Amino acid sequence: MINVKSFIYDALCKACQNVSDAYPTNWANLPAVQYMEEENNVHTWTDDKEQMSYVRYRIDIWDNVSTSSMAMAIDKEISKLGLERTFCQDVDDPSHLKHKVLRYEAIIEEKSDGEIYVYHE
């Protein structure tokens, strides 16, 4: 498995201070951002090991005013990593906070020197 969660986290931290891979617990500090690895599976297996992985990440944004500017900032940072935004939607939330969901995906290859390459189908 090729793990790029740390890259996602670092990119999100450039856009927002309240970032977690768990449901937010600090609602006093908005906007709040949660990221989750929804999928990470083998894309290419050769030479008896995984060469490339398909990954998909979900990013949830909550704010009491608007999620638009945070979504734009997040999109800018995640796009720099080479991941492609495949979904963006406002979501009704019982908390009455503004809630937006973004999804990003890519095919990731990790070279022997640790360099990460990003592809799309």
C-alpha positions in Angstrom: 0.0 0.0 0.0 1.3 3.5 -0.8 0.4 5.9 1.9 0.1 9.6 1.1 -2.0 10.8 4.1 0.8 12.9 5.4 1.0 14.8 2.1 -2.8 15.4 2.3 -2.6 16.6 5.9 0.3 19.0 5.2 -1.6 20.5 2.2 -4.8 20.9 4.3 -2.8 22.6 7.1 -1.7 25.3 4.6 -5.3 26.2 4.1 -6.9 25.7 7.5 -5.8 25.6 11.2 -8.5 23.1 12.4 -7.7 19.9 10.5 -8.2 16.4 11.6 -8.6 12.9 10.3 -11.4 12.4 12.8 -14.7 14.1 13.3 -14.0 17.6 14.6 -14.1 18.1 18.3 -13.3 21.8 18.4 -16.4 23.6 17.1 -15.3 26.9 18.6 -12.5 27.1 16.0 -14.3 27.3 12.6 -13.8 26.4 9.8 -13.2 22.8 10.7 -11.9 20.3 8.2 -11.9 16.5 8.3 -10.1 14.3 5.8 -10.6 10.6 5.3 -8.9 8.1 3.0 -12.0 6.5 1.4 -10.1 4.1 -0.8 -6.6 2.9 -1.3 -6.3 -0.2 -3.5 -3.8 -1.8 -5.8 -3.8 -0.3 -9.2 -0.7 -2.1 -10.6 1.1 -5.1 -9.2 4.4 -6.2 -10.9 7.6 -7.9 -9.7 5.8 -9.3 -6.7 4.8 -6.0 -5.2 2.4 -3.1 -5.5 3.8 -0.5 -7.9 0.8 1.9 -8.1 -2.2 2.6 -5.9 -5.5 4.2 -6.6 -6.4 6.6 -3.8 -9.5 8.6 -3.0 -9.8 11.2 -0.2 -12.9 12.8 1.2 -12.6 16.3 2.7 -15.5 17.7 4.8 -15.6 21.4 5.6 -17.9 22.9 8.3 -18.3 26.7 8.9 -20.9 28.9 10.4 -20.9 31.4 7.6 -19.7 29.9 4.3 -17.6 27.0 3.1 -16.8 28.5 -0.3 -13.6 30.4 0.4 -12.2 27.4 2.4 -13.1 25.0 -0.4 -11.2 27.2 -2.8 -8.1 27.4 -0.6 -8.2 23.6 -0.1 -8.7 22.9 -3.8 -5.6 25.1 -4.5 -3.4 23.1 -2.1 -4.7 19.6 -2.9 -4.4 20.3 -6.7 -0.8 21.2 -6.2 -0.2 17.6 -5.1 -1.7 16.5 -8.5 -4.9 15.0 -7.1 -8.0 15.6 -9.2 -11.2 16.9 -7.7 -14.0 14.5 -8.7 -16.8 15.8 -6.4 -17.9 19.0 -4.6 -21.3 19.3 -3.0 -23.0 21.3 -0.3 -24.6 19.0 2.3 -27.5 19.6 4.6 -26.3 19.3 8.2 -28.5 18.8 11.3 -26.1 21.1 13.2 -27.2 24.0 11.0 -23.6 24.7 10.1 -22.6 25.1 6.5 -21.1 21.8 5.3 -19.4 21.0 2.1 -17.9 17.7 0.8 -15.0 17.4 -1.6 -13.5 14.3 -3.1 -10.1 13.9 -4.7 -8.5 10.9 -6.4 -5.4 9.9 -8.3 -3.1 6.9 -9.1 0.0 7.1 -7.0 3.4 5.6 -7.8 6.2 5.6 -5.3 9.7 5.3 -6.8 12.6 3.5 -5.0 14.0 6.9 -4.0 10.8 7.8 -2.2 9.6 10.2 -4.9 5.9 10.2 -5.5 4.4 10.4 -9.0 0.7 11.2 -9.6 -1.4 9.9 -12.5 -5.0 10.1 -13.7 -7.0 7.7 -15.9 
